[in-house]
């Protein structure tokens, strides 16, 4: 590759296009941007903790766990999944901003691996997801949540949460490539809350009207929430439907399905830009 300096950091070195090397360079570019301007990321972490505190201390007293149990332990698996969902808008904003500033067009004109800008973005977002998850774990412990399933089950639960974030990163990448302007990004951010609340993250689907509860059960978020509650040994919402009985399976299949759909769509859209 010809030697050039990308905006906001990261030098692409001369040589043939390399998916691994180019992706690493673009991941480091995103990290350099965060180091220079940590405000948005700090704000995102503070927002996640604020939502947790609101439900743990303001609304939690009025909410009951079906079958009994501590609401904060019921809540935390849902909060882990919700913070991964909130990452969609962060990814969308970053991808859309690169497109608006001309960074995306510049990368497309260079001998860079076609998939590298997308993989680099996904990798950077996964690193921030790990930081987010670590902060939420500490916050959860502070409000009284405890995992009871043992080290192996706890690690498996955290792995499912990160698998969900990986899938949602590709949703955000695709939306960032197809949306334009702050209005479109705001629309994406607005959709996160309905998608999150229409799940088992905060309340049991059995408390919803029949058809709405069925939609909530099939929400990909509910699969991860249900599976992680089982692995953490936290109280769940019960139910005897097929979906409820197969939460661990669906917690793997839903993210894989999202990646299978949105990764190719993102690559196709990226290749079509400027065409």
N, C-alpha and C positions, 0 to 999 in steps of 0.2 A: 504494500500500500504506500501511496505517497504520504510523506510526513505532513501532518496537519494537526492543528489544535482545535479541539471541539469547544464550543462555548461552554462555560461553566466547568471546565476542567476535563482532563483525560486526553492523552496523546495516542493516536492510532499510529502504530509503528509500521514502517515499510515492510512489505512482504505480501504473500498470497493471502486471500481472505481465509480466516480461520474462525469457525463458530465459537470455539472455546476461548481463544485469545481475544477476539473482538467483543464477545459477551462480557468477559472479565473487565476489559477496558471501559465498557459502557456502564457496567455495574459500579466501578470505582468512580466514574463521572457522577453518577447519582449520589453516591456517598459524599463526594466532595461538595455537591450542591447542598446537601443536608448539613454538612459541617459549617458552611458559610452562612446558611440561613436556617437555623434549627427551629425558628419560631413556629412554623406550621406543624411540625412533628410534635413539638412539646404541647402545642395546643390540642392536637388530636389525642395525645395520651391523657391530658387533663380532662378532656371531654369524656373519654371512656370511663375514667375514674369517677367523674361527676355523675354519669348515668348509673353506675354501680351504687354509689352512695344514695342517690335518690330512691332507687328501688329497695335497697337494703334497709333504709331508715325512714323514708317518707311513705312509700306505698306498701312495703312488705308487711306491715302490721295488719293491713286490711285484706291480704291475700292468703288463702289457705292452700296447703299442699294436699291433693287428693290422697287419702290413705294415711295422712299425718306425716310429720317430719318438719324439720327446720326449713323455713322458706329461703334463708340465705344459702343453704347448701343446695336447695333446689335451683336457686337463681344462678349460681356461679357458672355451671356448664353453659347455661344460656348466654351469659355475659361473654364468655370466651368466644362463642360462635358469633355473637353480635359484633364484637370488635373486629373479627375477621370480615364480616359483612361491610362494616364501615370503611374498610380498606378499598372497596370498589371505587368510591369517589376520589380517594387519594390517587389511585392509579389512573383514573380517567383524567383528573386534572393535570397530572404530570405528562401524560401522553398528548393530551390536547394542547398543552402549553408548548411542547416541543414542536408540534405541527404548526402552531401559529407563529412561532419565532423563526421558522425556517430550518430548524435543526434536523427535522425528519427529511426534508428535501435534500439537505446537504449530505446526510448519511447515504441516501439512496443514490446520489451521484458519485459516491466513492466506492472503491473496490472493497466493500465491507460485506461480510456474510449477511445474506438477506434476513436470516432469522435472528442475528445477533442483537439488533436494537430491541427486539421484543423479548428475547431471553434475558438480556441485561436488565431491562425494566422489571421483569418478573423476579429475577434474582434479587435485585435491590429491594423490592417490595417484600420478599420473603424474609430478608434480613430484618427489616423494620417490623414484620409480623412477629418475629422471635422476640424482639425487644418489647413489643406491645404485650405479648403473652407473658413475658417475665414480670412486667409491671402489674398486669392484672392478677397474676398469681400472688404477688406480694399484697396487693390490695385485698384480694379475697381472703387471705390468711388474716389480714388485719381486721376484717369484719366478722370473722368467726367461721369461715368455711374451712373444711378439712377434707382431703382425699382419704378414703378408707379402703381402697382396693389394693394397696401394696405398690411397690416401686414399678414393677413390670406393667401392671394395669394402668398406673398413672402415666407412664411414658407412652403407652399405646394410645391413651386418651388425648394427650397433647399432640401426638402424631396425627390423629384424625382431625384435630382442630387446624393444624398447619396444612394438612391435605386440602381441607376446605378452602383455606386462604389461597393456596396455589391455584385451585380451580377458579376462584373468584378474581384472582389477578388477571387471568386471561379474559374474563368477562369485562373487567375494567379496561384492559388494553384495547379490546375491540370497540368498546363504547368511546374511548378516547380518540380512536381513529375515525369514527363515523360522526361524532358530534363536533359542533363548531360553536365558539363563542361562550361566554359565561352563562347565558341563559340555558343552553343545552346541558352544561355541567351541573347547574343548579337543579335541573329536572332529574338528573341521575341521582343527586344527593337526596332529593325529596322522596324518591322511590325506595330508598334504603329502609326507612322506618316502617312503611306498610309491609314490606317483605319480611322484616324482622319480627314485627308484632304479630303477623299472620303465621305464627309458628308456635312451637311449644317452649320457646325461650323464656317467657315470663309467666305464662299461665297454661293450664292444661287445656288441650283442644276439646276435652269433654265438657268444658264449661261454655263452649261456644255453640251457636246454633248448628244443627246437624250438618248441613252442607258446608258451612264455614269451617267446622271442626275437621271435616274430611280433607279440605284443602290444606289446612294447617298440618295435618298428619303427613301429607305427601310433600310438604315443603322440604327441600334438601337441607335447610337449616335444622329442621326438626330431627332428621336422621342423625346428624352429628351430635345434636344436643342429647337425644335419647341414648345414643351409644356411649357418650362420655359420662352421662349420669350413671349408667351401669358400671362402667369401668372405674369411676371414682368412688363407687359405692354410695352415691348421694341419692336422696329420694327422687323418684320419678312420678309420672302422672298416671301410671297404670294403663288400663285399656287392654282389650283382647283382640284387636284387629291384626291382620297379617302384617301391616306396616310396623306396628308396635313390636311384634315378635321378631322382626328382622332389622331392627335399627342398626346393628353393627355392619351387616351386609350392605344396607343402603348407604351407610356413612362412607363406604368405600366406592360403591357404584355411582352414586350421584356426582361426586367430584370428578371421577374418571369420565363420566358422560359429558360433563360441562367442558372439560379439557378437550375431549374428542371433537366437540362442536366448535368451541370458540378459538382454539389454537389455529386450526386451518382457516377459519373465517378471518382471524386477525392477520395471518400471513397473506391471504388473498387480498385483503383490503390494503395492507401495507404495500404490496407489489403494484396495486392499481392506483396508488396516489400519484397525482400528476399526469396520469395517463389520459 
